[in-house]
Amino acid sequence: MSATIISDPMVVSAAAPETQATAAKLVAQSEVEFAKCDCCGLTEECTPAYIERVRERYQGKWICGLCAEAVKDEIIRSERLISTEEAMARHMNFCKKFVSSGPPPDPTVHLISAMRSILRRSLDSPRGLRSTPTSPTRKVGEIRGPGLTRSESCFPTLSG
C-alpha cells in the first residue's frame, strides 16, 4: 500500500474537506525536523510527533536513541531503584565529562580503552541481569551414576 502526498495547492483546494484533512495529515507525517540530543549533542532527523513523544518521556528534554539506551542501562545498573530523571542526570553528567575531556590523542587506543571499560562494567553488573545457563543443576541429595569414563586411548600405542 502506498500513500500519495498531494503538493499542488489547486488540487487540494478543489478536493472535498475529508480529502483535504487526509492530505494535510500525510504532509504533516512526512515532515521531518532536526533534533539535537540534550546529552551528547548528536543531531537526528525525526518527525515532530516522535520528537514530542521523546520529550514527554524525558521531562521535556530530547535525547537520541543511543542516550535513551544508556539511561535505561543506568537504571538497571543502579544498586537502588532510581527514577528516569536521576538516571538521565547521571548520563548527562557523564556526557559533559566526556565532551570536556577533548578529543583523544590516539583514537584507536581510546576505542580499545572504551571497549575494555564496557566489558568490565558488564562483568560487574548484578548476576541476575545476565543470562542464566539452560543446563539443569544437580539437586542436593541427588545420586548420580558415574560420569563419562575413558575406556581406552583414541591414539594407537606406539610400539618399537
DANORTA-V968369 format. One record per pair of residues at least 6 apart in sequence whose C-alpha atoms are under 8 Angstrom apart, sorted by sequence separation. I is the first residue (numbers start at 1). J is the second residue. D is the distance in whole Angstrom. If there is no record, write none. Layout:
# DANORTA-V968369
i | j | d
I | J | D
I | J | D
This chain:
# DANORTA-V968369
i | j | d
6 | 12 | 7
36 | 42 | 6
37 | 43 | 6
54 | 60 | 8
55 | 61 | 5
75 | 81 | 7
104 | 110 | 6
12 | 19 | 8
13 | 20 | 7
36 | 43 | 4
37 | 44 | 8
54 | 61 | 8
55 | 62 | 5
75 | 82 | 6
12 | 20 | 6
35 | 43 | 5
36 | 44 | 6
54 | 62 | 6
55 | 63 | 8
75 | 83 | 7
34 | 43 | 6
35 | 44 | 5
54 | 63 | 7
75 | 84 | 7
34 | 44 | 6
35 | 45 | 6
12 | 23 | 8
34 | 45 | 5
35 | 46 | 7
51 | 62 | 7
33 | 45 | 6
34 | 46 | 6
72 | 84 | 8
75 | 87 | 6
32 | 45 | 6
33 | 46 | 5
71 | 84 | 7
74 | 87 | 6
32 | 46 | 5
33 | 47 | 6
32 | 47 | 4
33 | 48 | 7
72 | 87 | 8
31 | 47 | 6
32 | 48 | 7
35 | 51 | 7
71 | 87 | 5
74 | 90 | 8
6 | 23 | 6
30 | 47 | 7
31 | 48 | 8
71 | 88 | 5
74 | 91 | 7
5 | 23 | 6
29 | 47 | 7
29 | 49 | 8
44 | 64 | 7
71 | 91 | 6
5 | 26 | 6
6 | 27 | 8
43 | 64 | 8
70 | 91 | 7
5 | 27 | 6
42 | 64 | 7
3 | 26 | 8
38 | 61 | 6
38 | 62 | 6
39 | 63 | 6
67 | 91 | 8
37 | 62 | 6
38 | 63 | 6
36 | 62 | 7
37 | 63 | 4
58 | 84 | 7
59 | 85 | 7
35 | 62 | 7
36 | 63 | 8
37 | 64 | 5
40 | 67 | 7
58 | 85 | 7
36 | 64 | 8
39 | 67 | 7
58 | 88 | 8
77 | 125 | 6
77 | 126 | 7
39 | 91 | 7
40 | 92 | 8
39 | 92 | 5
38 | 92 | 8
40 | 95 | 6
39 | 95 | 6
40 | 96 | 8
39 | 96 | 8
